[in-house]
């Protein structure tokens, strides 16, 4: 596995991380099985409903609550 970060925008990485955190949190706390299809549907729903900026904000709130 190649772990080099060539020309990765830190903001883009933060957005990807926020989506992953939100999707995992919501699927884990629902009756939905975690599958590639459910993850794809959840990411699509978050993007269409909230957009990148709001997903980052919500992910930060959830992570702070868990600590």
C-alpha positions in Angstrom: 0.0 0.0 0.0 1.4 3.4 -1.0 1.0 5.9 1.8 2.7 8.9 0.1 0.7 12.1 0.0 1.6 13.7 -3.3 -0.1 17.1 -3.9 -3.0 16.4 -1.4 -5.0 19.4 -0.5 -5.4 19.5 3.3 -9.0 20.9 2.9 -9.9 18.1 0.6 -8.6 15.5 3.1 -10.6 17.1 5.9 -13.8 16.9 3.8 -13.2 13.2 3.0 -12.5 12.5 6.7 -15.7 14.3 7.7 -17.8 12.3 5.3 -16.3 9.1 6.6 -16.9 10.0 10.2 -20.5 11.1 9.5 -21.3 8.0 7.4 -19.8 5.6 9.9 -21.5 7.3 12.9 -25.0 7.3 11.3 -24.8 3.7 10.0 -23.4 2.5 13.3 -26.3 4.1 15.2 -29.0 2.9 12.9 -30.4 -0.5 11.9 -28.7 -0.3 8.5 -26.0 -2.9 7.7 -22.7 -1.3 6.7 -22.1 -2.3 3.1 -20.5 -0.5 0.2 -23.9 0.3 -1.2 -25.2 1.8 2.1 -22.0 3.8 2.4 -22.4 5.2 -1.1 -26.1 6.1 -0.5 -25.3 7.8 2.8 -22.5 9.9 1.3 -24.8 10.9 -1.6 -27.5 11.9 0.9 -25.2 14.0 3.0 -23.8 15.7 0.0 -27.2 16.5 -1.5 -28.8 17.5 1.8 -26.0 19.4 3.6 -23.0 20.0 1.3 -19.3 19.9 2.3 -19.1 22.8 4.7 -22.0 21.6 6.8 -20.8 18.0 6.9 -17.4 19.2 8.2 -19.2 21.2 10.9 -21.4 18.3 11.9 -18.5 15.8 12.0 -16.6 18.2 14.3 -19.6 18.4 16.7 -20.0 14.6 16.8 -16.3 13.9 17.4 -16.3 16.5 20.2 -19.3 14.8 21.8 -17.7 11.4 21.7 -14.6 12.6 23.7 
